[in-house]
Amino acid sequence: MAERKTSQPPQDAAQKEVQKAVDKAEERGFLGVEVDPTPDSHYTVAGVLEGKPTPETDAGHAREVRQQLDDAARKS
């Protein structure tokens, strides 16, 4: 007997929690295409001491990186 497929999966509490975690991870850029135009030198001790921005430490820089990635995706 074939399984019946529904148009929308059930939304029980466990699924909602998982979806919430995935949405949060995607929003922060943890999932998806692994691309970060931030130079590697910004992630070094010297870069940190100089105050060079990274998406993880600077919300403004994170927005710029996200915008660059969105723009690049639209061109593809």
PQR file of N, CA, C, O and H, with PARSE charges and radii, in Angstrom:
ATOM      1  N   MET A   1       0.841  -1.172   0.000 -0.4000 1.5000
ATOM      2  CA  MET A   1       0.000   0.000   0.000 -0.0000 2.0000
ATOM      3  C   MET A   1       0.889   1.239   0.000  0.5500 1.7000
ATOM      4  O   MET A   1       1.829   1.332   0.789 -0.5500 1.4000
ATOM      5  N   ALA A   2       0.604   2.154  -0.851 -0.4000 1.5000
ATOM      6  CA  ALA A   2       1.398   3.383  -0.970 -0.0000 2.0000
ATOM      7  C   ALA A   2       1.054   4.365   0.144  0.5500 1.7000
ATOM      8  O   ALA A   2      -0.083   4.444   0.608 -0.5500 1.4000
ATOM      9  H   ALA A   2      -0.160   2.078  -1.492  0.4000 1.0000
ATOM     10  N   GLU A   3       2.067   5.102   0.551 -0.4000 1.5000
ATOM     11  CA  GLU A   3       1.835   6.113   1.575 -0.0000 2.0000
ATOM     12  C   GLU A   3       1.054   7.280   0.991  0.5500 1.7000
ATOM     13  O   GLU A   3       1.247   7.667  -0.162 -0.5500 1.4000
ATOM     14  H   GLU A   3       2.991   5.038   0.173  0.4000 1.0000
ATOM     15  N   ARG A   4       0.189   7.820   1.795 -0.4000 1.5000
ATOM     16  CA  ARG A   4      -0.568   8.985   1.369 -0.0000 2.0000
ATOM     17  C   ARG A   4       0.261  10.237   1.669  0.5500 1.7000
ATOM     18  O   ARG A   4       0.719  10.424   2.796 -0.5500 1.4000
ATOM     19  H   ARG A   4       0.032   7.506   2.732  0.4000 1.0000
ATOM     20  N   LYS A   5       0.448  11.065   0.694 -0.4000 1.5000
ATOM     21  CA  LYS A   5       1.194  12.303   0.868 -0.0000 2.0000
ATOM     22  C   LYS A   5       0.214  13.443   1.080  0.5500 1.7000
ATOM     23  O   LYS A   5      -0.780  13.560   0.364 -0.5500 1.4000
ATOM     24  H   LYS A   5       0.076  10.913  -0.222  0.4000 1.0000
ATOM     25  N   THR A   6       0.494  14.263   2.046 -0.4000 1.5000
ATOM     26  CA  THR A   6      -0.354  15.413   2.312 -0.0000 2.0000
ATOM     27  C   THR A   6       0.286  16.650   1.721  0.5500 1.7000
ATOM     28  O   THR A   6       1.501  16.696   1.526 -0.5500 1.4000
ATOM     29  H   THR A   6       1.302  14.167   2.627  0.4000 1.0000
ATOM     30  N   SER A   7      -0.519  17.645   1.437 -0.4000 1.5000
ATOM     31  CA  SER A   7       0.013  18.870   0.857 -0.0000 2.0000
ATOM     32  C   SER A   7       0.792  19.686   1.879  0.5500 1.7000
ATOM     33  O   SER A   7       1.676  20.461   1.515 -0.5500 1.4000
ATOM     34  H   SER A   7      -1.505  17.608   1.595  0.4000 1.0000
ATOM     35  N   GLN A   8       0.470  19.515   3.146 -0.4000 1.5000
ATOM     36  CA  GLN A   8       1.172  20.234   4.202 -0.0000 2.0000
ATOM     37  C   GLN A   8       1.483  19.258   5.323  0.5500 1.7000
ATOM     38  O   GLN A   8       0.589  18.572   5.819 -0.5500 1.4000
ATOM     39  H   GLN A   8      -0.248  18.885   3.442  0.4000 1.0000
ATOM     40  N   PRO A   9       2.762  19.193   5.730 -0.5600 1.5000
ATOM     41  CA  PRO A   9       3.095  18.257   6.802  0.2800 2.0000
ATOM     42  C   PRO A   9       2.437  18.681   8.109  0.5500 1.7000
ATOM     43  O   PRO A   9       2.158  19.864   8.302 -0.5500 1.4000
ATOM     44  N   PRO A  10       2.190  17.746   8.996 -0.5600 1.5000
ATOM     45  CA  PRO A  10       1.592  18.101  10.282  0.2800 2.0000
ATOM     46  C   PRO A  10       2.499  19.049  11.058  0.5500 1.7000
ATOM     47  O   PRO A  10       3.723  18.943  10.982 -0.5500 1.4000
ATOM     48  N   GLN A  11       1.909  19.956  11.789 -0.4000 1.5000
ATOM     49  CA  GLN A  11       2.671  20.952  12.534 -0.0000 2.0000
ATOM     50  C   GLN A  11       2.535  20.707  14.032  0.5500 1.7000
ATOM     51  O   GLN A  11       1.889  21.483  14.736 -0.5500 1.4000
ATOM     52  H   GLN A  11       0.915  20.042  11.850  0.4000 1.0000
ATOM     53  N   ASP A  12       3.140  19.636  14.516 -0.4000 1.5000
ATOM     54  CA  ASP A  12       3.087  19.393  15.951 -0.0000 2.0000
ATOM     55  C   ASP A  12       4.177  20.214  16.650  0.5500 1.7000
ATOM     56  O   ASP A  12       4.963  20.893  15.989 -0.5500 1.4000
ATOM     57  H   ASP A  12       3.666  19.005  13.945  0.4000 1.0000
ATOM     58  N   ALA A  13       4.223  20.154  17.947 -0.4000 1.5000
ATOM     59  CA  ALA A  13       5.146  20.983  18.726 -0.0000 2.0000
ATOM     60  C   ALA A  13       6.604  20.699  18.382  0.5500 1.7000
ATOM     61  O   ALA A  13       7.409  21.627  18.302 -0.5500 1.4000
ATOM     62  H   ALA A  13       3.584  19.603  18.484  0.4000 1.0000
ATOM     63  N   ALA A  14       6.952  19.450  18.180 -0.4000 1.5000
ATOM     64  CA  ALA A  14       8.340  19.099  17.855 -0.0000 2.0000
ATOM     65  C   ALA A  14       8.751  19.692  16.510  0.5500 1.7000
ATOM     66  O   ALA A  14       9.842  20.249  16.383 -0.5500 1.4000
ATOM     67  H   ALA A  14       6.298  18.696  18.245  0.4000 1.0000
ATOM     68  N   GLN A  15       7.889  19.575  15.516 -0.4000 1.5000
ATOM     69  CA  GLN A  15       8.203  20.124  14.199 -0.0000 2.0000
ATOM     70  C   GLN A  15       8.333  21.642  14.254  0.5500 1.7000
ATOM     71  O   GLN A  15       9.190  22.218  13.584 -0.5500 1.4000
ATOM     72  H   GLN A  15       7.003  19.123  15.619  0.4000 1.0000
ATOM     73  N   LYS A  16       7.501  22.279  15.036 -0.4000 1.5000
ATOM     74  CA  LYS A  16       7.578  23.731  15.160 -0.0000 2.0000
ATOM     75  C   LYS A  16       8.905  24.150  15.790  0.5500 1.7000
ATOM     76  O   LYS A  16       9.506  25.139  15.371 -0.5500 1.4000
ATOM     77  H   LYS A  16       6.805  21.811  15.580  0.4000 1.0000
ATOM     78  N   GLU A  17       9.362  23.403  16.792 -0.4000 1.5000
ATOM     79  CA  GLU A  17      10.639  23.712  17.441 -0.0000 2.0000
ATOM     80  C   GLU A  17      11.799  23.538  16.468  0.5500 1.7000
ATOM     81  O   GLU A  17      12.708  24.367  16.420 -0.5500 1.4000
ATOM     82  H   GLU A  17       8.874  22.599  17.132  0.4000 1.0000
ATOM     83  N   VAL A  18      11.764  22.457  15.694 -0.4000 1.5000
ATOM     84  CA  VAL A  18      12.815  22.218  14.712 -0.0000 2.0000
ATOM     85  C   VAL A  18      12.810  23.326  13.664  0.5500 1.7000
ATOM     86  O   VAL A  18      13.869  23.845  13.309 -0.5500 1.4000
ATOM     87  H   VAL A  18      11.026  21.783  15.732  0.4000 1.0000
ATOM     88  N   GLN A  19      11.632  23.692  13.165 -0.4000 1.5000
ATOM     89  CA  GLN A  19      11.544  24.742  12.158 -0.0000 2.0000
ATOM     90  C   GLN A  19      12.059  26.063  12.703  0.5500 1.7000
ATOM     91  O   GLN A  19      12.738  26.807  11.995 -0.5500 1.4000
ATOM     92  H   GLN A  19      10.772  23.270  13.453  0.4000 1.0000
ATOM     93  N   LYS A  20      11.741  26.360  13.955 -0.4000 1.5000
ATOM     94  CA  LYS A  20      12.203  27.586  14.591 -0.0000 2.0000
ATOM     95  C   LYS A  20      13.740  27.616  14.647  0.5500 1.7000
ATOM     96  O   LYS A  20      14.356  28.643  14.363 -0.5500 1.4000
ATOM     97  H   LYS A  20      11.189  25.756  14.530  0.4000 1.0000
ATOM     98  N   ALA A  21      14.343  26.494  15.011 -0.4000 1.5000
ATOM     99  CA  ALA A  21      15.808  26.413  15.089 -0.0000 2.0000
ATOM    100  C   ALA A  21      16.440  26.559  13.708  0.5500 1.7000
ATOM    101  O   ALA A  21      17.458  27.236  13.557 -0.5500 1.4000
ATOM    102  H   ALA A  21      13.842  25.659  15.242  0.4000 1.0000
ATOM    103  N   VAL A  22      15.842  25.927  12.705 -0.4000 1.5000
ATOM    104  CA  VAL A  22      16.368  26.020  11.343 -0.0000 2.0000
ATOM    105  C   VAL A  22      16.238  27.444  10.823  0.5500 1.7000
ATOM    106  O   VAL A  22      17.169  27.961  10.206 -0.5500 1.4000
ATOM    107  H   VAL A  22      15.016  25.377  12.828  0.4000 1.0000
ATOM    108  N   ASP A  23      15.103  28.082  11.060 -0.4000 1.5000
ATOM    109  CA  ASP A  23      14.905  29.465  10.617 -0.0000 2.0000
ATOM    110  C   ASP A  23      15.927  30.394  11.261  0.5500 1.7000
ATOM    111  O   ASP A  23      16.475  31.277  10.600 -0.5500 1.4000
ATOM    112  H   ASP A  23      14.346  27.662  11.560  0.4000 1.0000
ATOM    113  N   LYS A  24      16.180  30.193  12.546 -0.4000 1.5000
ATOM    114  CA  LYS A  24      17.158  31.021  13.250 -0.0000 2.0000
ATOM    115  C   LYS A  24      18.561  30.811  12.672  0.5500 1.7000
ATOM    116  O   LYS A  24      19.306  31.772  12.480 -0.5500 1.4000
ATOM    117  H   LYS A  24      15.735  29.476  13.082  0.4000 1.0000
ATOM    118  N   ALA A  25      18.913  29.569  12.400 -0.4000 1.5000
ATOM    119  CA  ALA A  25      20.226  29.266  11.834 -0.0000 2.0000
ATOM    120  C   ALA A  25      20.368  29.865  10.440  0.5500 1.7000
ATOM    121  O   ALA A  25      21.421  30.408  10.108 -0.5500 1.4000
ATOM    122  H   ALA A  25      18.308  28.788  12.556  0.4000 1.0000
ATOM    123  N   GLU A  26      19.325  29.774   9.623 -0.4000 1.5000
ATOM    124  CA  GLU A  26      19.362  30.353   8.281 -0.0000 2.0000
ATOM    125  C   GLU A  26      19.485  31.865   8.350  0.5500 1.7000
ATOM    126  O   GLU A  26      20.223  32.470   7.572 -0.5500 1.4000
ATOM    127  H   GLU A  26      18.469  29.333   9.893  0.4000 1.0000
ATOM    128  N   GLU A  27      18.763  32.474   9.278 -0.4000 1.5000
ATOM    129  CA  GLU A  27      18.799  33.925   9.429 -0.0000 2.0000
ATOM    130  C   GLU A  27      20.204  34.401   9.785  0.5500 1.7000
ATOM    131  O   GLU A  27      20.642  35.458   9.329 -0.5500 1.4000
ATOM    132  H   GLU A  27      18.164  31.983   9.910  0.4000 1.0000
ATOM    133  N   ARG A  28      20.899  33.627  10.590 -0.4000 1.5000
ATOM    134  CA  ARG A  28      22.244  33.996  11.007 -0.0000 2.0000
ATOM    135  C   ARG A  28      23.290  33.575   9.992  0.5500 1.7000
ATOM    136  O   ARG A  28      24.473  33.870  10.168 -0.5500 1.4000
ATOM    137  H   ARG A  28      20.543  32.769  10.961  0.4000 1.0000
ATOM    138  N   GLY A  29      22.876  32.885   8.923 -0.4000 1.5000
ATOM    139  CA  GLY A  29      23.804  32.505   7.870 -0.0000 2.0000
ATOM    140  C   GLY A  29      24.552  31.213   8.114  0.5500 1.7000
ATOM    141  O   GLY A  29      25.575  30.964   7.476 -0.5500 1.4000
ATOM    142  H   GLY A  29      21.915  32.645   8.780  0.4000 1.0000
ATOM    143  N   PHE A  30      24.060  30.379   9.031 -0.4000 1.5000
ATOM    144  CA  PHE A  30      24.746  29.138   9.330 -0.0000 2.0000
ATOM    145  C   PHE A  30      24.430  28.037   8.325  0.5500 1.7000
ATOM    146  O   PHE A  30      25.174  27.060   8.238 -0.5500 1.4000
ATOM    147  H   PHE A  30      23.228  30.582   9.549  0.4000 1.0000
ATOM    148  N   LEU A  31      23.363  28.167   7.576 -0.4000 1.5000
ATOM    149  CA  LEU A  31      22.972  27.162   6.603 -0.0000 2.0000
ATOM    150  C   LEU A  31      23.003  27.769   5.213  0.5500 1.7000
ATOM    151  O   LEU A  31      22.982  28.989   5.052 -0.5500 1.4000
ATOM    152  H   LEU A  31      22.759  28.961   7.647  0.4000 1.0000
ATOM    153  N   GLY A  32      23.053  26.918   4.232 -0.4000 1.5000
ATOM    154  CA  GLY A  32      23.023  27.405   2.867 -0.0000 2.0000
ATOM    155  C   GLY A  32      24.411  27.379   2.246  0.5500 1.7000
ATOM    156  O   GLY A  32      25.275  26.613   2.673 -0.5500 1.4000
ATOM    157  H   GLY A  32      23.071  25.927   4.363  0.4000 1.0000
ATOM    158  N   VAL A  33      24.620  28.207   1.251 -0.4000 1.5000
ATOM    159  CA  VAL A  33      25.891  28.262   0.547 -0.0000 2.0000
ATOM    160  C   VAL A  33      26.943  28.865   1.462  0.5500 1.7000
ATOM    161  O   VAL A  33      26.740  29.928   2.049 -0.5500 1.4000
ATOM    162  H   VAL A  33      23.919  28.830   0.904  0.4000 1.0000
ATOM    163  N   GLU A  34      28.064  28.175   1.577 -0.4000 1.5000
ATOM    164  CA  GLU A  34      29.128  28.649   2.455 -0.0000 2.0000
ATOM    165  C   GLU A  34      29.998  29.642   1.696  0.5500 1.7000
ATOM    166  O   GLU A  34      30.973  29.262   1.047 -0.5500 1.4000
ATOM    167  H   GLU A  34      28.230  27.312   1.101  0.4000 1.0000
ATOM    168  N   VAL A  35      29.638  30.902   1.785 -0.4000 1.5000
ATOM    169  CA  VAL A  35      30.374  31.959   1.115 -0.0000 2.0000
ATOM    170  C   VAL A  35      30.430  33.144   2.059  0.5500 1.7000
ATOM    171  O   VAL A  35      29.402  33.594   2.565 -0.5500 1.4000
ATOM    172  H   VAL A  35      28.846  31.210   2.312  0.4000 1.0000
ATOM    173  N   ASP A  36      31.617  33.641   2.291 -0.4000 1.5000
ATOM    174  CA  ASP A  36      31.792  34.813   3.135 -0.0000 2.0000
ATOM    175  C   ASP A  36      32.900  35.650   2.515  0.5500 1.7000
ATOM    176  O   ASP A  36      34.065  35.253   2.548 -0.5500 1.4000
ATOM    177  H   ASP A  36      32.452  33.276   1.880  0.4000 1.0000
ATOM    178  N   PRO A  37      32.557  36.791   1.955 -0.5600 1.5000
ATOM    179  CA  PRO A  37      33.575  37.618   1.305  0.2800 2.0000
ATOM    180  C   PRO A  37      34.521  38.326   2.277  0.5500 1.7000
ATOM    181  O   PRO A  37      35.435  39.027   1.841 -0.5500 1.4000
ATOM    182  N   THR A  38      34.317  38.153   3.584 -0.4000 1.5000
ATOM    183  CA  THR A  38      35.195  38.765   4.569 -0.0000 2.0000
ATOM    184  C   THR A  38      36.583  38.134   4.467  0.5500 1.7000
ATOM    185  O   THR A  38      36.699  36.908   4.482 -0.5500 1.4000
ATOM    186  H   THR A  38      33.576  37.583   3.938  0.4000 1.0000
ATOM    187  N   PRO A  39      37.627  38.938   4.365 -0.5600 1.5000
ATOM    188  CA  PRO A  39      38.985  38.386   4.271  0.2800 2.0000
ATOM    189  C   PRO A  39      39.340  37.543   5.494  0.5500 1.7000
ATOM    190  O   PRO A  39      38.928  37.849   6.613 -0.5500 1.4000
ATOM    191  N   ASP A  40      40.096  36.496   5.271 -0.4000 1.5000
ATOM    192  CA  ASP A  40      40.508  35.621   6.370 -0.0000 2.0000
ATOM    193  C   ASP A  40      41.282  36.384   7.437  0.5500 1.7000
ATOM    194  O   ASP A  40      41.237  36.015   8.610 -0.5500 1.4000
ATOM    195  H   ASP A  40      40.431  36.247   4.362  0.4000 1.0000
ATOM    196  N   SER A  41      41.986  37.435   7.053 -0.4000 1.5000
ATOM    197  CA  SER A  41      42.791  38.194   8.018 -0.0000 2.0000
ATOM    198  C   SER A  41      41.927  38.828   9.107  0.5500 1.7000
ATOM    199  O   SER A  41      42.427  39.119  10.194 -0.5500 1.4000
ATOM    200  H   SER A  41      42.023  37.735   6.100  0.4000 1.0000
ATOM    201  N   HIS A  42      40.657  39.044   8.839 -0.4000 1.5000
ATOM    202  CA  HIS A  42      39.759  39.616   9.848 -0.0000 2.0000
ATOM    203  C   HIS A  42      39.488  38.631  10.982  0.5500 1.7000
ATOM    204  O   HIS A  42      39.090  39.029  12.077 -0.5500 1.4000
ATOM    205  H   HIS A  42      40.251  38.807   7.956  0.4000 1.0000
ATOM    206  N   TYR A  43      39.706  37.351  10.716 -0.4000 1.5000
ATOM    207  CA  TYR A  43      39.440  36.313  11.713 -0.0000 2.0000
ATOM    208  C   TYR A  43      40.673  35.957  12.535  0.5500 1.7000
ATOM    209  O   TYR A  43      40.595  35.113  13.428 -0.5500 1.4000
ATOM    210  H   TYR A  43      40.029  37.028   9.826  0.4000 1.0000
ATOM    211  N   THR A  44      41.806  36.586  12.249 -0.4000 1.5000
ATOM    212  CA  THR A  44      43.031  36.303  12.998 -0.0000 2.0000
ATOM    213  C   THR A  44      43.060  37.137  14.272  0.5500 1.7000
ATOM    214  O   THR A  44      42.261  38.058  14.442 -0.5500 1.4000
ATOM    215  H   THR A  44      41.870  37.271  11.523  0.4000 1.0000
ATOM    216  N   VAL A  45      43.985  36.807  15.164 -0.4000 1.5000
ATOM    217  CA  VAL A  45      44.144  37.582  16.396 -0.0000 2.0000
ATOM    218  C   VAL A  45      44.481  39.031  16.046  0.5500 1.7000
ATOM    219  O   VAL A  45      43.939  39.962  16.642 -0.5500 1.4000
ATOM    220  H   VAL A  45      44.635  36.059  15.026  0.4000 1.0000
ATOM    221  N   ALA A  46      45.369  39.215  15.087 -0.4000 1.5000
ATOM    222  CA  ALA A  46      45.743  40.573  14.677 -0.0000 2.0000
ATOM    223  C   ALA A  46      44.529  41.332  14.150  0.5500 1.7000
ATOM    224  O   ALA A  46      44.341  42.505  14.474 -0.5500 1.4000
ATOM    225  H   ALA A  46      45.810  38.459  14.603  0.4000 1.0000
ATOM    226  N   GLY A  47      43.711  40.675  13.345 -0.4000 1.5000
ATOM    227  CA  GLY A  47      42.512  41.315  12.800 -0.0000 2.0000
ATOM    228  C   GLY A  47      41.530  41.700  13.886  0.5500 1.7000
ATOM    229  O   GLY A  47      40.930  42.774  13.844 -0.5500 1.4000
ATOM    230  H   GLY A  47      43.864  39.722  13.081  0.4000 1.0000
ATOM    231  N   VAL A  48      41.371  40.828  14.846 -0.4000 1.5000
ATOM    232  CA  VAL A  48      40.459  41.112  15.965 -0.0000 2.0000
ATOM    233  C   VAL A  48      40.982  42.287  16.781  0.5500 1.7000
ATOM    234  O   VAL A  48      40.219  43.181  17.147 -0.5500 1.4000
ATOM    235  H   VAL A  48      41.858  39.955  14.880  0.4000 1.0000
ATOM    236  N   LEU A  49      42.296  42.287  17.067 -0.4000 1.5000
ATOM    237  CA  LEU A  49      42.880  43.367  17.858 -0.0000 2.0000
ATOM    238  C   LEU A  49      42.800  44.719  17.140  0.5500 1.7000
ATOM    239  O   LEU A  49      42.723  45.768  17.779 -0.5500 1.4000
ATOM    240  H   LEU A  49      42.915  41.561  16.769  0.4000 1.0000
ATOM    241  N   GLU A  50      42.821  44.678  15.802 -0.4000 1.5000
ATOM    242  CA  GLU A  50      42.694  45.910  15.017 -0.0000 2.0000
ATOM    243  C   GLU A  50      41.229  46.331  14.865  0.5500 1.7000
ATOM    244  O   GLU A  50      40.937  47.416  14.361 -0.5500 1.4000
ATOM    245  H   GLU A  50      42.884  43.826  15.283  0.4000 1.0000
ATOM    246  N   GLY A  51      40.326  45.479  15.298 -0.4000 1.5000
ATOM    247  CA  GLY A  51      38.906  45.806  15.218 -0.0000 2.0000
ATOM    248  C   GLY A  51      38.292  45.590  13.853  0.5500 1.7000
ATOM    249  O   GLY A  51      37.275  46.201  13.523 -0.5500 1.4000
ATOM    250  H   GLY A  51      40.563  44.598  15.708  0.4000 1.0000
ATOM    251  N   LYS A  52      38.902  44.725  13.054 -0.4000 1.5000
ATOM    252  CA  LYS A  52      38.361  44.451  11.720 -0.0000 2.0000
ATOM    253  C   LYS A  52      37.037  43.701  11.868  0.5500 1.7000
ATOM    254  O   LYS A  52      36.938  42.773  12.670 -0.5500 1.4000
ATOM    255  H   LYS A  52      39.728  44.229  13.323  0.4000 1.0000
ATOM    256  N   PRO A  53      36.020  44.099  11.100 -0.5600 1.5000
ATOM    257  CA  PRO A  53      34.685  43.505  11.273  0.2800 2.0000
ATOM    258  C   PRO A  53      34.558  42.116  10.661  0.5500 1.7000
ATOM    259  O   PRO A  53      35.185  41.798   9.650 -0.5500 1.4000
ATOM    260  N   THR A  54      33.735  41.306  11.299 -0.4000 1.5000
ATOM    261  CA  THR A  54      33.313  40.019  10.757 -0.0000 2.0000
ATOM    262  C   THR A  54      31.795  39.957  10.912  0.5500 1.7000
ATOM    263  O   THR A  54      31.235  40.655  11.756 -0.5500 1.4000
ATOM    264  H   THR A  54      33.226  41.565  12.120  0.4000 1.0000
ATOM    265  N   PRO A  55      31.133  39.144  10.122 -0.5600 1.5000
ATOM    266  CA  PRO A  55      29.673  39.055  10.249  0.2800 2.0000
ATOM    267  C   PRO A  55      29.230  38.591  11.632  0.5500 1.7000
ATOM    268  O   PRO A  55      28.132  38.923  12.078 -0.5500 1.4000
ATOM    269  N   GLU A  56      30.077  37.829  12.307 -0.4000 1.5000
ATOM    270  CA  GLU A  56      29.715  37.310  13.621 -0.0000 2.0000
ATOM    271  C   GLU A  56      29.839  38.359  14.721  0.5500 1.7000
ATOM    272  O   GLU A  56      29.198  38.238  15.765 -0.5500 1.4000
ATOM    273  H   GLU A  56      30.969  37.559  11.945  0.4000 1.0000
ATOM    274  N   THR A  57      30.651  39.380  14.498 -0.4000 1.5000
ATOM    275  CA  THR A  57      30.906  40.362  15.556 -0.0000 2.0000
ATOM    276  C   THR A  57      30.352  41.746  15.269  0.5500 1.7000
ATOM    277  O   THR A  57      30.324  42.593  16.162 -0.5500 1.4000
ATOM    278  H   THR A  57      31.171  39.479  13.650  0.4000 1.0000
ATOM    279  N   ASP A  58      29.914  41.990  14.051 -0.4000 1.5000
ATOM    280  CA  ASP A  58      29.463  43.328  13.668 -0.0000 2.0000
ATOM    281  C   ASP A  58      28.176  43.207  12.855  0.5500 1.7000
ATOM    282  O   ASP A  58      28.186  42.706  11.731 -0.5500 1.4000
ATOM    283  H   ASP A  58      29.937  41.301  13.327  0.4000 1.0000
ATOM    284  N   ALA A  59      27.084  43.665  13.428 -0.4000 1.5000
ATOM    285  CA  ALA A  59      25.777  43.532  12.753 -0.0000 2.0000
ATOM    286  C   ALA A  59      25.741  44.289  11.428  0.5500 1.7000
ATOM    287  O   ALA A  59      25.138  43.813  10.466 -0.5500 1.4000
ATOM    288  H   ALA A  59      27.076  44.072  14.341  0.4000 1.0000
ATOM    289  N   GLY A  60      26.365  45.439  11.364 -0.4000 1.5000
ATOM    290  CA  GLY A  60      26.405  46.212  10.115 -0.0000 2.0000
ATOM    291  C   GLY A  60      27.145  45.463   9.023  0.5500 1.7000
ATOM    292  O   GLY A  60      26.702  45.415   7.876 -0.5500 1.4000
ATOM    293  H   GLY A  60      26.854  45.826  12.146  0.4000 1.0000
ATOM    294  N   HIS A  61      28.269  44.884   9.388 -0.4000 1.5000
ATOM    295  CA  HIS A  61      29.043  44.105   8.411 -0.0000 2.0000
ATOM    296  C   HIS A  61      28.255  42.875   7.973  0.5500 1.7000
ATOM    297  O   HIS A  61      28.291  42.492   6.804 -0.5500 1.4000
ATOM    298  H   HIS A  61      28.628  44.923  10.320  0.4000 1.0000
ATOM    299  N   ALA A  62      27.544  42.260   8.913 -0.4000 1.5000
ATOM    300  CA  ALA A  62      26.722  41.086   8.573 -0.0000 2.0000
ATOM    301  C   ALA A  62      25.666  41.462   7.537  0.5500 1.7000
ATOM    302  O   ALA A  62      25.421  40.705   6.597 -0.5500 1.4000
ATOM    303  H   ALA A  62      27.515  42.571   9.863  0.4000 1.0000
ATOM    304  N   ARG A  63      25.041  42.627   7.705 -0.4000 1.5000
ATOM    305  CA  ARG A  63      24.036  43.079   6.725 -0.0000 2.0000
ATOM    306  C   ARG A  63      24.676  43.296   5.358  0.5500 1.7000
ATOM    307  O   ARG A  63      24.097  42.928   4.336 -0.5500 1.4000
ATOM    308  H   ARG A  63      25.240  43.241   8.469  0.4000 1.0000
ATOM    309  N   GLU A  64      25.878  43.895   5.334 -0.4000 1.5000
ATOM    310  CA  GLU A  64      26.569  44.130   4.063 -0.0000 2.0000
ATOM    311  C   GLU A  64      26.886  42.809   3.365  0.5500 1.7000
ATOM    312  O   GLU A  64      26.672  42.668   2.161 -0.5500 1.4000
ATOM    313  H   GLU A  64      26.348  44.193   6.164  0.4000 1.0000
ATOM    314  N   VAL A  65      27.396  41.847   4.126 -0.4000 1.5000
ATOM    315  CA  VAL A  65      27.729  40.542   3.557 -0.0000 2.0000
ATOM    316  C   VAL A  65      26.478  39.874   3.022  0.5500 1.7000
ATOM    317  O   VAL A  65      26.480  39.338   1.913 -0.5500 1.4000
ATOM    318  H   VAL A  65      27.570  41.961   5.105  0.4000 1.0000
ATOM    319  N   ARG A  66      25.395  39.904   3.815 -0.4000 1.5000
ATOM    320  CA  ARG A  66      24.134  39.300   3.386 -0.0000 2.0000
ATOM    321  C   ARG A  66      23.638  39.956   2.093  0.5500 1.7000
ATOM    322  O   ARG A  66      23.158  39.268   1.192 -0.5500 1.4000
ATOM    323  H   ARG A  66      25.393  40.340   4.715  0.4000 1.0000
ATOM    324  N   GLN A  67      23.755  41.273   2.004 -0.4000 1.5000
ATOM    325  CA  GLN A  67      23.309  41.981   0.803 -0.0000 2.0000
ATOM    326  C   GLN A  67      24.160  41.578  -0.400  0.5500 1.7000
ATOM    327  O   GLN A  67      23.635  41.370  -1.494 -0.5500 1.4000
ATOM    328  H   GLN A  67      24.146  41.831   2.736  0.4000 1.0000
ATOM    329  N   GLN A  68      25.473  41.470  -0.199 -0.4000 1.5000
ATOM    330  CA  GLN A  68      26.356  41.053  -1.285 -0.0000 2.0000
ATOM    331  C   GLN A  68      25.983  39.660  -1.775  0.5500 1.7000
ATOM    332  O   GLN A  68      25.930  39.411  -2.979 -0.5500 1.4000
ATOM    333  H   GLN A  68      25.900  41.639   0.689  0.4000 1.0000
ATOM    334  N   LEU A  69      25.725  38.758  -0.839 -0.4000 1.5000
ATOM    335  CA  LEU A  69      25.359  37.400  -1.207 -0.0000 2.0000
ATOM    336  C   LEU A  69      24.006  37.352  -1.911  0.5500 1.7000
ATOM    337  O   LEU A  69      23.826  36.597  -2.866 -0.5500 1.4000
ATOM    338  H   LEU A  69      25.768  38.960   0.139  0.4000 1.0000
ATOM    339  N   ASP A  70      23.062  38.153  -1.440 -0.4000 1.5000
ATOM    340  CA  ASP A  70      21.750  38.214  -2.100 -0.0000 2.0000
ATOM    341  C   ASP A  70      21.875  38.748  -3.513  0.5500 1.7000
ATOM    342  O   ASP A  70      21.280  38.209  -4.446 -0.5500 1.4000
ATOM    343  H   ASP A  70      23.208  38.766  -0.664  0.4000 1.0000
ATOM    344  N   ASP A  71      22.656  39.817  -3.668 -0.4000 1.5000
ATOM    345  CA  ASP A  71      22.854  40.392  -4.997 -0.0000 2.0000
ATOM    346  C   ASP A  71      23.507  39.387  -5.950  0.5500 1.7000
ATOM    347  O   ASP A  71      23.118  39.274  -7.113 -0.5500 1.4000
ATOM    348  H   ASP A  71      23.140  40.254  -2.910  0.4000 1.0000
ATOM    349  N   ALA A  72      24.499  38.664  -5.440 -0.4000 1.5000
ATOM    350  CA  ALA A  72      25.186  37.668  -6.260 -0.0000 2.0000
ATOM    351  C   ALA A  72      24.235  36.543  -6.643  0.5500 1.7000
ATOM    352  O   ALA A  72      24.288  36.049  -7.770 -0.5500 1.4000
ATOM    353  H   ALA A  72      24.815  38.756  -4.496  0.4000 1.0000
ATOM    354  N   ALA A  73      23.373  36.132  -5.731 -0.4000 1.5000
ATOM    355  CA  ALA A  73      22.421  35.061  -6.019 -0.0000 2.0000
ATOM    356  C   ALA A  73      21.412  35.491  -7.070  0.5500 1.7000
ATOM    357  O   ALA A  73      21.004  34.687  -7.908 -0.5500 1.4000
ATOM    358  H   ALA A  73      23.330  36.533  -4.816  0.4000 1.0000
ATOM    359  N   ARG A  74      21.011  36.749  -7.029 -0.4000 1.5000
ATOM    360  CA  ARG A  74      20.033  37.240  -8.021 -0.0000 2.0000
ATOM    361  C   ARG A  74      20.626  37.291  -9.419  0.5500 1.7000
ATOM    362  O   ARG A  74      19.907  37.126 -10.404 -0.5500 1.4000
ATOM    363  H   ARG A  74      21.343  37.402  -6.349  0.4000 1.0000
ATOM    364  N   LYS A  75      21.945  37.519  -9.516 -0.4000 1.5000
ATOM    365  CA  LYS A  75      22.603  37.599 -10.820 -0.0000 2.0000
ATOM    366  C   LYS A  75      22.769  36.220 -11.448  0.5500 1.7000
ATOM    367  O   LYS A  75      22.894  36.091 -12.666 -0.5500 1.4000
ATOM    368  H   LYS A  75      22.530  37.653  -8.715  0.4000 1.0000
ATOM    369  N   SER A  76      22.769  35.188 -10.599 -0.4000 1.5000
ATOM    370  CA  SER A  76      22.989  33.816 -11.108 -0.0000 2.0000
ATOM    371  C   SER A  76      21.793  33.292 -11.839  0.5500 1.7000
ATOM    372  O   SER A  76      21.813  32.162 -12.326 -0.5500 1.4000
ATOM    373  H   SER A  76      22.668  35.293  -9.610  0.4000 1.0000
TER
END
